[in-house]
Amino acid sequence: MAELIGLDDITTAAERIAGQVVRTPTVHSPGLSALLGAPVTAKLELLQRSGSFKPRGVLAKIATLSPAERDAGLVAVSGGNHGIALADVAGSLGIAATVVMPESAPARSVQIARDAGADVRLTPDMAGAFALTAELQAAGVTLVHPFDDPVVLAGQATVGLEMVRDLPAPVTDVLVSIGGGALISGVAAAVRALVPGVRVWGVETVGAEAMSTALRVGGPTPVSLSSIVSTLSAPSVSQLTYDHVRELVHDVLVVSDAEAVQGAVDLAEHGKVWGEPAAGCLLPAARRVLAQVDDARLGLVVCGGNTTVADLADRIAHP
């Protein structure tokens, strides 16, 4: 079993990235509370630098690299947001960066990473993206892994640290989206350390079920990917994230792509925030939590907002 990160790791990460990230708001949402029929607090990480939580882990990792590792350049594999974050942070620090994405990645994400100065390499699918990234790492480029790294997990955990410290009112249940599992692993570690009684729920989409599959079979295993939500589409979770979720997360819920897209619409119409489907998936999952839990007070980690009007409209029209 992998060693779980603790509160000391998280506070160290917070110190490493201080002044380089936004302390995003944690606010009560009247609109989402009315929609769901229960109190809802939202951690608005879509307002973070580069539009998602990802810079936290990237900055935490870069802070630990040697000059030689930086000079070798950085590489990341990504369905969108991790690549954008690496390109943004590396560009601001004058470090060469390569981002490997599947062709299914949003065109906007590809362009943003290129505009930030990264060398973006496209592969036919996510499995190919991970394979090419491994080749580049073997050639000497420094890997910044999106989820198989305790330093990155501790960086993402600062989302949960801030959320708990900034809560306007107590919550009973926190919902977090899952791709490779770094965000939920970190948030669960922070929340459970600070408020042990809170339940943490993970959310995946059909066709991007790496964590729920791992929990079902007893460990990380490759999965076939078919979800339109590329930012949640990891071909497998890591032992590190699997162990965190197994120990700290109450359950992992799986919703359809169509529900995730409608959830993004509901976030805009009722929550007044522009979330991507990877965040929209929290709303249908929240309804399932409310069906199981009496008197729940929900906390939603709105992980990112990197989608366009055209992309969302297309997904609504072609579910």
Phi, psi and omega in degrees: 000136178290150177286131180280145176288152180238182184297326178296319178298320183289317179292327174297316177299319179300321178293321181296325186258002182303135179083355182248350178233164177274134169279091189292152184293146169242109192226149169292137179248102178300321183294314179289327176298317178293320180297316186267345180076027178205155179297132181233128170246136183240131170268110192271069182285351172293345176272005180289159170313130182068010169087008176202176180290346193301326180301336180301309180292321179298312180296319179298319180291313182300327180298339182262356185279148175282162175305322180294321179294322176293316182296334178289347184086160184246150175225144177217147170258143189200147168270000178156289192288322178295320178295318177300316182295315179298315180299316181295309184292313181298318179300320181291337181260000180072031180252134177294138183223140172242131179242126180252122182230152172286158179297341178282352180298146180303136180303324179298320179296317178300314183293320179298316180297319178293319180297331179280355176105002181281151170274108183264124177250129180254139177236162183300327183209176184291324178299320177294326178295317178295322180294315179295321178299319178297322178296316180294321177297317179298333179279357174115356178284144184278123182279134167245093187286141181290338183209348182259060183199120182296332178291318177296317178301317180295324175297314179293332180296339179296340172300311180292323178301311179295318183301311181297318182290335186255003183304128176286339178204155182299151174238157177253335187218127180246131181248134184221134177289154180234128166249267172276344172106006181292317183296310182292325178299313181292313180298317180297319180298317181290311184295315183291331177289324185268326181224080191304332184279351182287136174272137176247130182243135174264154180226128175238169172250153177302130183090004173215059193248044184295320183282315180296325176294316179300318179295325181289322185263351176096016177166169181301137179210147179296144178233156174277137184252131177218356181293146174285348183274086187296330183288351174251006192263078173267135181290344175193150169277173177261165175301324180298310182287324177302313182295321177297314182293318179300322184274329194243345187256135183293314181195161174242123181257146181239127180240165181280162174302317181299320178294322179295319178295314178297325177297323177295321176296317180295324176301319180290314186285323186253324180268346179064031176229148185263084181265152175278167180303332177297337173266325179301333181298342181294328186290312175298326177293323179300322178297324178290322176298315182295333177287341182257335190241128176278141174057038180287145172237114194266144169240124181247128174267100182278096199286330184193162181226029184270071172220156180257163175301317182296318180296315181293319178298321179295322180289328175292318182286333182232072184293000000 
